Amino acid sequence: MALTPAQTNSSATAIQGEVTTLLGRGSEFEGKLSFEGTVRVDGKLSGEIFTDDTLIIGEGAEVNAEISVGAIIIEGTVHGNIHAKRSVEIHTPARVRGNISTPALSIDKGVIFDGQCQMEPNGAGAGKGRVPAAVASEATVD
């Protein structure tokens, strides 16, 4: 399995710090993933993901999971709900299908997002009604 310590020159990594673990292209993982530090996924992952730290979904990655993280940066494909305690960044050419709960959301022009977004400080009220991302006051669309 290719879940190994790694370094990368991605701009997303420069923002979040050094990648401590990489699930590389061509790798597949199914199950529950829990970690500390920054993990980058460039392969296929399905199941559940839990961390208080940062998850990076690289371009070409395919993730089908329920995701609960501190922060997430998405450049690949995600199917599943995302709960982020700090922030969600979705960069081109990402595709996200699922609901997002986070206090801070950034979506680049050209991203495909099919779901609903709820934005409240610290992700509070995750079980309450959903607010479209375009209405949320802290959402930014580049």
C-alpha positions as CSV (number, residue, x, y, z in Angstrom):
1,M,0.0,0.0,0.0
2,A,1.3,3.5,-0.8
3,L,0.4,5.3,2.4
4,T,3.8,6.8,3.0
5,P,5.6,9.8,4.4
6,A,6.1,12.4,1.6
7,Q,6.9,15.9,0.6
8,T,5.3,17.8,-2.2
9,N,5.7,21.2,-3.9
10,S,2.0,21.9,-4.2
11,S,0.8,25.4,-3.5
12,A,-1.8,23.9,-1.2
13,T,1.0,22.4,0.8
14,A,2.8,25.7,1.1
15,I,-0.3,27.2,2.7
16,Q,-0.9,24.3,5.2
17,G,2.6,23.1,5.9
18,E,4.5,20.0,5.1
19,V,2.5,16.9,4.0
20,T,3.2,14.2,6.5
21,T,1.5,11.3,4.6
22,L,0.7,10.6,1.0
23,L,-1.8,8.1,-0.6
24,G,-0.3,8.2,-4.1
25,R,-1.7,7.9,-7.5
26,G,-2.7,4.3,-8.3
27,S,-3.3,3.5,-4.7
28,E,-6.7,2.5,-3.3
29,F,-7.8,2.5,0.3
30,E,-11.2,1.4,1.8
31,G,-12.2,1.9,5.5
32,K,-11.8,4.4,8.3
33,L,-8.8,6.8,8.1
34,S,-7.8,8.8,11.2
35,F,-4.6,10.8,11.3
36,E,-2.7,13.7,12.7
37,G,-0.8,16.2,10.6
38,T,-1.4,16.9,6.9
39,V,-2.4,14.0,4.6
40,R,-2.6,14.2,0.8
41,V,-4.7,11.8,-1.2
42,D,-3.9,11.4,-4.9
43,G,-5.4,7.9,-5.3
44,K,-8.8,6.4,-4.5
45,L,-10.3,6.4,-1.0
46,S,-13.7,5.2,0.2
47,G,-15.1,5.0,3.7
48,E,-14.7,7.6,6.5
49,I,-12.1,10.2,7.3
50,F,-11.5,11.8,10.7
51,T,-8.9,14.4,11.8
52,D,-8.6,17.7,13.5
53,D,-5.8,18.5,11.0
54,T,-5.6,19.1,7.3
55,L,-6.7,16.8,4.4
56,I,-5.7,17.6,0.8
57,I,-7.5,15.9,-2.1
58,G,-5.2,16.2,-5.0
59,E,-6.1,16.6,-8.7
60,G,-7.1,13.2,-10.1
61,A,-8.0,11.8,-6.7
62,E,-11.4,10.1,-6.2
63,V,-12.8,10.1,-2.7
64,N,-16.1,8.6,-1.7
65,A,-16.4,9.2,2.0
66,E,-18.0,11.0,4.9
67,I,-15.3,13.5,5.9
68,S,-14.8,15.2,9.3
69,V,-11.7,17.4,9.4
70,G,-10.1,20.5,10.7
71,A,-9.5,21.9,7.2
72,I,-9.7,20.5,3.7
73,I,-8.3,21.5,0.3
74,I,-9.9,19.9,-2.7
75,E,-8.6,19.7,-6.3
76,G,-10.0,16.2,-7.1
77,T,-13.4,14.5,-6.9
78,V,-15.3,14.1,-3.7
79,H,-18.6,12.3,-3.2
80,G,-19.8,12.6,0.4
81,N,-20.6,15.0,3.1
82,I,-17.8,17.3,4.5
83,H,-17.7,18.8,8.0
84,A,-14.7,21.1,8.5
85,K,-14.1,22.8,11.8
86,R,-11.9,25.6,10.2
87,S,-12.2,25.8,6.5
88,V,-13.0,24.3,3.1
89,E,-11.1,25.3,-0.1
90,I,-12.3,24.0,-3.4
91,H,-9.9,24.6,-6.4
92,T,-10.3,24.0,-10.1
93,P,-10.8,21.3,-11.5
94,A,-12.5,19.9,-8.4
95,R,-15.9,18.2,-8.3
96,V,-17.8,17.9,-5.1
97,R,-21.1,16.1,-4.6
98,G,-22.4,16.3,-1.0
99,N,-23.2,18.8,1.7
100,I,-20.6,21.0,3.4
101,S,-20.6,22.4,6.9
102,T,-17.8,24.9,7.7
103,P,-17.3,28.4,9.1
104,A,-15.2,29.4,6.1
105,L,-15.6,28.4,2.4
106,S,-13.7,29.3,-0.7
107,I,-14.7,28.0,-4.2
108,D,-12.8,28.8,-7.3
109,K,-14.5,29.7,-10.6
110,G,-14.9,26.5,-12.7
111,V,-15.4,24.1,-9.8
112,I,-18.5,21.8,-9.9
113,F,-20.3,21.8,-6.5
114,D,-23.6,19.8,-6.2
115,G,-24.9,20.1,-2.7
116,Q,-25.8,22.4,0.1
117,C,-23.6,24.4,2.4
118,Q,-24.1,25.5,6.0
119,M,-21.9,28.1,7.4
120,E,-21.8,29.0,11.1
121,P,-18.9,29.8,13.4
122,N,-17.0,26.6,14.3
123,G,-19.4,24.5,12.2
124,A,-22.1,24.9,15.0
125,G,-25.5,23.8,14.1
126,A,-24.4,21.0,11.7
127,G,-27.8,19.3,12.2
128,K,-29.9,22.4,11.4
129,G,-31.3,23.5,8.0
130,R,-29.0,24.1,5.1
131,V,-28.1,27.5,3.6
132,P,-27.1,27.8,0.0
133,A,-23.4,28.8,-0.3
134,A,-24.3,31.8,-2.4
135,V,-26.2,33.3,0.5
136,A,-23.7,32.6,3.2
137,S,-21.9,35.8,4.2
138,E,-18.3,34.3,4.5
139,A,-18.4,32.4,1.2
140,T,-16.0,33.6,-1.5
141,V,-16.1,32.6,-5.1
142,D,-13.1,33.6,-7.2
